[in-house]
C-alpha cells in the first residue's frame, strides 16, 4: 500500500490524478454552495472522484479497488477539497466553475475508463461504455446528494462528447497512430466538445411524438 506521493511514471496515472483533482474541485464547489460542512464537502468530493471508477472496476471484476491500494487518491481529494473550501469566495460564478472542472473530469475519466477496459480485454463497444461509466457515475451521484438534477440526465452535450472522443481513438488506433498520441487526442476532443457546448449553450433535442 502506498502512503506517500510515489506515483508510477505513467501517463494514465497522471491523467487519473488530473481527473480526481477536477472532480474533487467540482464537487467541493457545489457542496460548499449548498452549505455542506467541511467533512460533507470532502465526502461528496470522494464520491465524485471514486464513484465512476469503482462501478467500472466492479463491472469488469477488477480487484482490488484502485483507491484502496493507493492512498494518493484519498490524500489528493482531501487536500483539493480543503483548499477549495478555503478559497471558495474566489469563485463568484459557481455554475461556470463547476462545469469547467466537470469538463476536465469528463475528458480524463473517459480516457481512463476506456483504456482500463481495453487493457482488461473488453470489446471496443464495452470499452466505450466503461469510459462513459467512469466519467458520469461519480458526477451523477454528486448531483443527487446535492439535490441537483444530474447534468447527464438533462439535454447537455455530455455522454455524446465521451462517445465521440472514444470513436476518434478507435479510428486513430485502426489507422495505426501511436497510442500515447491517441490518448491526448481523445482527451482533447471530449474536453473541447464539452466546453463548446457549455459556451454556446448546445443541447440535444428531445424526441416527442407529434399528435
Secondary structure, DSSP 8 states (H G I E B T S, - for coil): -B-SS---S-HHHHHHHHHHHHHHHHHHHHHHHTT--HHHHHHHHHHHHHHHHHHHHHHTT--S-HHHHBTHHHHHHHHHHHHHHHTGGG---HHHHHHHHHHHHHHHHHHHHHHHHHHTT--HHHHHHHHHHHHHHHHHHHHHHTT---GGGTTBS-HHHHHHHHHHHHHHHHTT--HHHHHHHHHHHHHHHHHHHHHHT-B--------
